[in-house]
Amino acid sequence: MQPVQKLIGMSIKLARTKRSIPQAKLAEKIGIEASYLSRIERGVVPVSCERIYEIIHVLRCKPSEIFPEPDDVKTKINGES
């Protein structure tokens, strides 16, 4: 199991690369620096729900492509903290 920000970041990168959208282009469209998007994709920084939905909109993907299944997420509640 992985922390949620890591899983979401990996999913964003996968969705972006599947659509052949350069990191810099996605970053520009959502109004952030490419270096910040890189940190999001690596799961180094948390990302707001609003920003995630901006990414979903630009990538034209389904939320299920980005958000992991609850059982795959490491949390304090499931004893994996």
KAPE-V664772 format. One record per helix or strand of 3 or more residues. SS is the DSSP state (@ for helix, = for strand). FROM is the first residue (numbers start at 1). LEN is the number of residues. Records with the same first field share a line. If there is no record, write none. Layout:
SS: FROM-LEN / FROM-LEN
This chain:
@: 4-15 / 23-8 / 34-9 / 49-11 / 63-4 / 70-3
